[in-house]
Amino acid sequence: MKIDMNLKGGFLQSLKREVLATLSAEDRAVIEVSTGELGNKPEAVKLGWLKMRTGESWTRQRYTKALSRVIEKLRQEVAAQAAAKKAERP
């Protein structure tokens, strides 16, 4: 499964800093490697950067699953914030 998205182009922009702060160090590393300058690099470079950042070995499958998990976690948080904001309005 290939995930082709530009996270920096809107999705992350709508998140509050507190939401990103709740992510684990590994989750933040996965988001960082998926966005910005590393987003356009080959997967071998991304996996090497993740290994350097986390100190653990990374495979393409682990990276893909971690990215999917983090994106879903962030989607749920955005939905919860939207629901809370909607509930506040009369």
N, C-alpha and C positions, 0 to 999 in steps of 0.2 A: 504494500500500500504506500503510495507516494503522497505526502502531504505538501501541497503547494499553496502557500499562503503568505501574505505579507503582514506579519503581526504588527509591525511598527506603523503601518499605514492606517490605523484606525482602531483596531481592537484594544491594543494596550493604551492608546491615548485616552480611552474612555474610563480606564480603571483609576481608582484612587490609589495614592501611594500606600495607604494602609493595607490595601488588598495585596499588593505585591510584596509587602513586608511580611505577610503571613505565610508566604511560600517558604519551603525548606531551601537550604543552600543548593541542594541538587536541582530542585525545580527552577530556581533562579538561574542556575548555570545553563539548564536546557533552554530556557527562554532567551538568555543572552546569546547562545550559540545559534539560535534560530532566527535572530533578528540582526539588524545592523550589518556591519561589514562581513561578519562570518556567514550571514545568510546566503551569500553568493558564492561561497567557497565549496570545494568538493567535500564529500562526506568524510573522507579520510582526515582532512584538516580539522573538521568539526569534532570528530571522535578523539583526535589527538589533543585538541584544546580542552575537551571535557575531561580527559584523563589527567591533564596537567592541573586543571582547576579543582577536580574532586579527589584526585589521588587513586582512582579506581579505573579498571579497564572498562571500556565501552564498546559495544557492538552496534551495528546498524539497527538490529532488532530492538535492543534495549533503548537506544536513542529514540526510535520511532514510537515505541510504546510509552516512554516517559513523556514525550512531547504531546501525544494524544491525551494522556492522563492530565497533564498540566493544563492543556487547553480546555478540557472538559471541566476541570476544577474552577478555572477562571470564568467560564461561561455560567456555571451555576452561581458563582458569587455575583456576577453582573446581573443575573436574573433576580437574585435575592435582593440586591440593592434597588433594582427597578420596582420590585413588588413593595418594598418598604417605602419607597418614595411615593408610589401610587396610593398606598394606604394612608399616608400622611395628608394627602390632598382630600378636601371634603367632596 
